[in-house]
């Protein structure tokens, strides 16, 4: 428990630094670093880390995607993706006897969707601005982590019926319900506190509390789906954790598996319904 608390505090410090730097290129760098580490863990867990050339190509793509909206790269997105795919094909042809198409396909899939989903945090900032982007990032992280925390305590207190016994035996239906309810309450509170903090600096926003009330459980459910998806990968390849970079929490993907789904979900939700707007 002590290790988990220490790791959680370190995580909050990193999160605070990321939000403080959200309006700078350093935020892109943080997302790129998280993407590369998460990709490394997923490729290692799935047994795909075998060919240094293929591995390097995958990590390079993960590091570039968070910068797709930068002026120097924006016009080159399609050529970069085409070159990436062609390079994979060439390496597969060259290493036909040692590389399997199934594993290379998994590498291509992970190399694209992992950094792309994380990079939605950058796209939210670029599309909605620093203020709204900061709130949407908090919303995405809150839906994932607060639901997980509330579900943990609700499950311990009231858990009776298994949610997905063969995938994640400790998750319960009662825990899920408690997680969704608790997460929704906390997100309303966070939105209110966010408003107060901005008002202290002379920035005023309108918060759509009804939309937050209705959409928080939806986004949180997608976070649970991401968690279960990560559990399926670990069970498929018989690994307990994706890594051990954070004592008590496992690897980057063990902490960010649900966030991997809530960040793009929040980006999509914000396109349909504005949760906040700057006045």
N, C-alpha and C positions, 0 to 999 in steps of 0.2 A: 504493500500500500504506500509506503514511504517513497519508493522509487516512482510509482505512478503519479504521486502528488508533485514530486520534483520535476518529472518529465512534463506534466501538465502546465506547471508554472513556466518552464522553459518554452513550451509551445505557445503560451499566452504572450510571452515576451516577443517571440518571433512574429506572432500575429499582429501585435501592436506596432512593431517595426514596419511590417508590410503595409499596414493601413496608413502609417505616417508617411511612407514613401510611395503611396499609390499614384501620385501625380507625376512621378519621375520614371526615368528609364530603369532605375534600380528595381522597381516593382516587376517589370518584365523579366529582369534577371532572376528575381526570387522565384517567379513562376517557372522559369526555364530550369532552375536548379531542382525544384520540386518535381517537375516533369521528368527530368533525366533520372533522378533517384528512384521515382516510382516505376518508371519503365525498366530500369535495371532490376529492380526487385521482382517485377512480374515476369520478365524474360528469364531470370535465374530460376524462379519457382517453376516455370513451365519447361525448364530444361533446354531453352533455346540459345543460351550463351555458349556457343561452340566455335564460331568462325569470327576472328577479330575484325575482318573487313565488314561483314554483315552487322556485327555488334556496333562498330564505330559509326556505320551509316545510320543505324537506328537512333543512336544517341545524338548524332548530329541533327537529325530531323526533329527530335524532341526539343533540342535547344533552340532551333530556328523558329518553330511554329509560334511561340509567344511574341515574336517580333514581326509577325505577318502584317500588322497594321502600321508599322513604321514606314515612313516615306521612301526610304532607300530600298525596301524589300517589297512593299505593297504591290508594285506593278510586276513583280517577278514571281508571284505565288504559283501560278499555273506552271510556268517552266520549271520551278523548283520541285513541285510535286511530280511532274513528268520525269524529270531527271532522276528523282529518288526511285521511282518505280522501275525505270529502265536500268538503273544501276543494280537494283535487286535482281532483275532478270538476268543480267550479264553474270553476276556472281553465282546465281543458281546454275546457269549453264556451265560455268567454269568449274563448279564444285559439285557436279551432278552425282558423283559416287559417294560423297560424304554428307550432302545436305538433302533433306527431305522437303518436298513441296509443302507438306502440312506444316512443318515447323517454320519455314520461310513465310508462309501465309500468316501464321500467328504473329510473327515478328512484324510484318507489314501492318497488320491490324492494330496491334498494341502501339506501334511507333506512331500511328496516326491518331487513334481515338484518345489515348491517354493524354498527350500534350494538348490536343485540340480541345478536349473537355476542360482541362485546367486553364487553358488560355482564354476561355470565356470570361474569366475574371478580368483579364486585360481588355477584352472586347467590350465588357460592360462599362469600364472606365472610359474608353475611347468613345463609345456611343452615347452614354448618358452624362458624362462629366464626372469630375472627381467626387463631388458631394453625393450625388445619387449612386455613383459606382461604389463608393465606400459603404453605403447602406445596403446595396444589393449584395455586396460581398459578405457583410455581416449577416444578412438574411440567409444566404446560402450556407454559410458555416454554422449558423445557429440552428437551422432546420436539421442539419446532419448531427452535430455534436450534442445539442440540447435534447433532441429526441432520443439519442443513444443513452445519455446520462439519465434522463427521466425514466426511460424504459428499463434501465438496469435496476433502479430502486423500486419501481412499480412491480417489476417481475419478481424481485426478491420478497416483496411484501405480499403480493396477491397472485403470483404466477401459478397456474394450474394446468393450462392447456398448451401443448407445444405448438409453436408457430411453424417451424420447419425442422422436424426432429432429425432428419438425415443430413441436413446441411449445417444447421447451427442449433444443436440440442438445448442450449441454455436460453434461447429466445422463446418467449411465450406470447400468447394472444393478449393476455392481461397486461403484460409488459408493454406490448406495442400500443395498446389503447392508452395506457398511462403516459407513454412517451409522446404520443401525438397531442394529448391534452396538455401535458406539462410544457411541451415545446411551444404550443400556440400561446399559452399564457405568458411565457417568458419572452416570446417575440413581440408581443404587444407592449410589454414593459420596456424591452430594448428600443423599440421604435419611439416610445415616449421619452426615454432618456436621451436618445440620439437627437431628438428635437430640442430638448433643453440644452444640451451641449452646444448645438449650433447657434441657438439663440444667444448664448453667452458670448459668442463671437460675432454677433450681429447678422447671422445668416438665418433666414426664415424659410421653412419648408411646409408643404402640405402633406400630411400622411393619410393614406387611404386605409384606415384601420379595418374597415369591413373586408377589403380585399386581402389584407394580411390575415385576418381571422379565418377567411375561407380558403386561402391558398397555402397557408403554412402547413396544414396536414397533408396536402397534396405533395408539396415539395419534400416534406419529411418522409413520406411513404417512398418516394423515389430514392431517398437516401438509404432507407432500409433495404430497398432492392439492390442498391450498389453494394451494401454490406454483405448481403446474401450471395451476390455474384462473386465477390472476392472470396467468400467462404467456399463456394463451389470450386474455384480455381485451386485453392489450397487443398481441398479434399481430393480433387482429381489427381494432383501431383504429390499428395501425402507430405505436405509441409505444415508445420504448426503456425509459424508466422512468416511474413514476407521478409523480415529482417530483424535486427536488434539495435537499430540506431537510437531508439528511444526506450530506455529501460522501463519495463512495466507496460509498455504500449506496443512493442514490436517495431516493425519498420515503418517507413513513410506510408506505404499503402495500407498498413494496418490501421493507421490513423486517418488516412484520407480516402479510404475506399468509398465511403458514403458521400463525401464531398465531391468525388469524381462525377457523381450523378446530379447532385443538387446545384452545382455551379452552372452547368448548361441549362438545367431546368429553370433556374432563376432568370437566366438570360432570355429564354423563350417566353416565360411568364411576363417579364417586363416589356416585351415587345407587344403583348396583347393587352395588358392592364398595368398602368403605372401605379406602383405602390407608394411612391413619393414623388413630389415635384418641387423644385426650388421656386420660391415666390420672388 
